[in-house]
Amino acid sequence: YCAADSKRLRPVGLIPCQDPPAAVKELEFLAKAGATTAMVPTNVYGINLGEPMFDPIYDAAQSIGMPLSVHPQTGHDGDYGVSGVMGAGSRRFFKYVYVHMTAFPFELMIAMMHMIGEGVFDRFPKLKVGFMEGGAGWLPFWMERFDEHIEKLAPQMPDLKRRPSDIIRSEQVTLTCESEESGLDRVHSAAGGKTVLYASDYCHWDCHFPYSVKDIVNAHDLNATEKEQILGQSAIEFFGLKNLP
């Protein structure tokens, strides 16, 4: 997402999504610089990510082979069509705790829903998108609910060519888990073993440092293969990491 000091932000893979042509150039720059992904917000000035105006970004990411990472934000809620990233429910709350609880998972749910429903993953079948830092436990419910709505309200999503759950189970979609959250076995069962990857969230106030890896290793609801997938293999496959030690 574009900020005042764009040169300082470039190395960490941020792109100015409010200007698709500029974002395409930024993606090309990042790819040449060796970045493995580029971060995009869950919406731009309140405009959802499934809108056609963002197609040049998705086309470029698919052509380059660079996954995109959707990341929620809080603390600077914007005005629709004017400025900033709008967080789901943020304007109804006057305490940060409620904003943080809702904006992160709900914004990812909305971003995933809109990209799938508006046919982004069908128009760009090799595009890969990660939905980061909003947990994973909600995914089975969201898949089930989305499938129900495509069965009953398909005419409202004419660009969606596949069942939403099939898209989520494909290699096009991944998301990160909270290390201490339970129920990851249900997520694996519903979405497949390659869908969830580990993230430490270091050094934010809500990270479980230094125990986040131990949380996964000691999880009683995961088998050894699932733990290995979450802690390493999912990231290797999603980001296309090579030549690792």
C-alpha positions in Angstrom: 0.0 0.0 0.0 1.3 3.4 -1.0 2.8 5.6 1.7 4.6 8.9 1.8 8.1 7.4 1.7 7.6 4.8 -1.0 11.4 4.2 -1.5 11.8 3.2 2.1 8.8 0.8 1.8 9.8 -0.9 -1.4 12.2 -3.6 0.0 9.4 -5.1 2.1 7.1 -5.6 -0.9 4.4 -2.9 -0.6 2.6 -1.7 -3.8 0.5 1.4 -4.4 -2.8 -0.3 -5.3 -4.8 2.9 -5.7 -2.9 3.4 -9.0 -2.9 0.1 -10.9 -0.3 1.1 -13.6 2.1 2.3 -11.0 1.5 -0.9 -9.0 2.4 -3.0 -12.0 5.7 -1.2 -12.3 6.3 -1.7 -8.6 5.6 -5.4 -8.9 8.1 -5.7 -11.7 10.6 -3.7 -9.6 10.1 -6.0 -6.6 10.5 -9.1 -8.7 13.8 -7.9 -10.1 14.9 -7.0 -6.5 14.2 -10.6 -5.4 11.0 -10.1 -3.4 8.9 -13.2 -2.9 5.6 -11.5 -2.4 3.9 -8.1 -2.4 1.5 -6.9 0.3 -1.9 -5.4 -0.6 -4.5 -4.0 1.8 -8.0 -5.6 2.2 -9.6 -2.7 0.4 -8.4 0.6 -1.2 -10.4 3.6 -0.1 -13.2 1.2 0.7 -13.1 -0.3 -2.8 -13.1 -4.1 -2.6 -10.4 -6.1 -4.2 -12.6 -8.0 -6.7 -13.3 -4.8 -8.7 -12.0 -4.9 -12.3 -9.8 -1.8 -11.7 -7.3 -4.0 -9.9 -7.1 -6.6 -12.7 -3.9 -5.1 -14.1 -2.2 -5.9 -10.8 -3.5 -9.4 -10.8 -2.5 -9.9 -14.4 1.0 -8.7 -13.6 1.4 -10.8 -10.5 0.2 -13.9 -12.4 2.6 -13.2 -15.3 5.6 -12.5 -13.0 4.7 -15.5 -10.8 4.6 -13.4 -7.6 2.0 -14.3 -4.9 0.1 -11.4 -3.3 -0.4 -11.2 0.4 -3.5 -9.5 1.6 -3.1 -7.9 5.1 -5.6 -6.1 7.3 -4.9 -2.8 8.9 -6.3 -0.8 11.9 -5.8 2.6 13.3 -6.3 4.8 10.3 -9.8 4.2 9.0 -10.5 6.1 5.8 -13.4 7.6 3.9 -15.0 5.6 1.1 -13.5 6.7 -2.2 -11.3 9.4 -0.6 -8.5 8.0 1.6 -7.3 5.1 3.7 -8.2 1.5 4.3 -11.6 0.9 5.8 -11.9 -1.7 8.5 -15.1 -3.8 8.9 -17.0 -2.4 11.9 -14.3 0.1 12.9 -16.5 3.2 12.9 -18.9 1.6 15.3 -16.3 1.1 18.0 -14.5 3.5 20.3 -12.0 1.0 21.8 -9.0 -0.5 19.9 -9.7 -3.9 21.4 -12.9 -4.2 19.4 -11.5 -2.8 16.3 -8.6 -5.3 16.4 -10.8 -8.2 17.1 -13.1 -7.5 14.2 -11.0 -5.8 11.5 -8.4 -8.5 11.1 -10.5 -11.6 10.5 -13.6 -9.9 9.1 -11.6 -7.8 6.6 -9.9 -11.0 5.3 -13.2 -12.8 5.0 -14.6 -9.9 3.0 -11.5 -9.6 0.8 -11.5 -13.4 0.1 -15.3 -13.4 -0.6 -15.2 -10.5 -3.0 -12.1 -11.7 -5.0 -13.7 -15.2 -5.4 -17.2 -13.9 -6.0 -16.2 -11.4 -8.6 -14.2 -14.0 -10.5 -10.6 -12.9 -9.9 -9.3 -16.4 -9.4 -11.2 -17.6 -12.6 -9.9 -14.7 -14.7 -6.4 -15.3 -13.4 -6.1 -19.1 -12.8 -2.4 -19.0 -11.9 -2.7 -16.1 -9.5 -1.9 -17.0 -5.9 -3.1 -14.9 -2.9 -2.4 -15.3 0.8 -4.8 -13.9 3.4 -2.5 -13.0 6.3 -2.7 -12.4 10.0 -6.4 -13.0 10.6 -6.4 -16.5 11.9 -7.7 -19.6 10.1 -10.4 -21.2 12.2 -13.1 -19.3 10.4 -12.3 -20.8 7.0 -14.5 -24.0 7.2 -17.5 -21.9 8.1 -16.8 -19.4 5.4 -16.4 -22.0 2.8 -19.7 -23.7 3.7 -21.6 -20.4 3.8 -20.1 -19.3 0.5 -21.0 -22.5 -1.3 -24.6 -22.2 0.0 -24.9 -18.7 -1.4 -23.6 -19.6 -4.8 -26.2 -22.4 -4.9 -29.0 -20.0 -4.1 -27.8 -16.6 -5.5 -25.6 -17.6 -8.5 -27.0 -14.9 -10.8 -25.5 -12.3 -8.6 -22.0 -13.7 -9.2 -21.9 -14.4 -12.9 -18.1 -14.2 -13.1 -17.6 -17.0 -10.6 -17.0 -20.2 -12.6 -16.2 -22.6 -9.7 -17.5 -23.5 -6.3 -15.9 -21.2 -3.8 -14.7 -24.1 -1.7 -12.9 -25.6 -4.8 -11.0 -22.3 -5.3 -10.1 -22.2 -1.6 -8.8 -25.8 -1.8 -6.7 -25.0 -4.8 -3.1 -23.8 -4.8 -4.4 -20.3 -5.5 -5.4 -19.6 -1.9 -3.6 -19.8 1.5 -3.8 -18.1 4.8 -1.8 -17.9 8.0 -2.9 -19.3 11.4 -2.4 -17.9 14.9 0.0 -20.3 16.6 -2.1 -20.9 19.6 -5.5 -21.2 17.9 -7.3 -24.6 18.1 -9.2 -26.3 15.4 -6.5 -26.3 12.7 -7.3 -30.0 12.1 -10.8 -28.9 11.0 -9.3 -26.3 8.7 -7.0 -29.0 7.1 -9.9 -31.4 6.8 -12.1 -28.8 5.0 -9.5 -26.9 2.9 -6.6 -29.3 2.4 -3.2 -29.6 4.0 -1.5 -26.9 1.9 -3.9 -24.1 2.8 -2.5 -23.0 6.2 1.0 -21.7 7.0 2.7 -20.5 10.1 3.4 -16.9 11.0 5.1 -15.6 14.1 3.8 -12.0 13.9 7.0 -11.0 15.7 7.3 -8.4 17.2 3.8 -7.2 17.5 2.1 -6.9 20.9 -0.1 -9.9 20.3 2.5 -12.3 19.1 3.2 -15.4 21.2 7.0 -14.8 21.3 9.0 -16.9 21.9 6.6 -19.8 22.0 4.8 -19.7 18.7 6.7 -22.6 17.1 6.3 -24.6 20.2 2.5 -24.0 20.1 2.4 -25.8 16.7 4.8 -28.5 17.7 2.8 -29.3 20.8 -0.7 -29.0 19.3 -2.8 -32.0 20.1 -5.2 -31.7 17.2 -2.4 -31.9 14.5 -0.4 -34.9 13.3 3.3 -34.8 12.5 2.6 -34.3 8.8 0.2 -31.4 9.3 2.7 -29.8 11.7 5.5 -30.0 9.1 3.2 -28.6 6.5 2.2 -25.6 8.6 5.7 -24.9 9.9 7.5 -25.0 6.6 6.2 -26.8 3.6 3.2 -24.6 2.9 5.3 -21.5 2.8 7.9 -23.2 0.6 5.2 -24.2 -1.9 3.1 -21.0 -1.8 6.0 -18.5 -2.1 8.0 -20.8 -4.5 11.1 -20.7 -2.2 14.1 -22.4 -3.7 17.7 -23.1 -2.8 16.9 -23.3 0.9 19.6 -24.6 3.3 
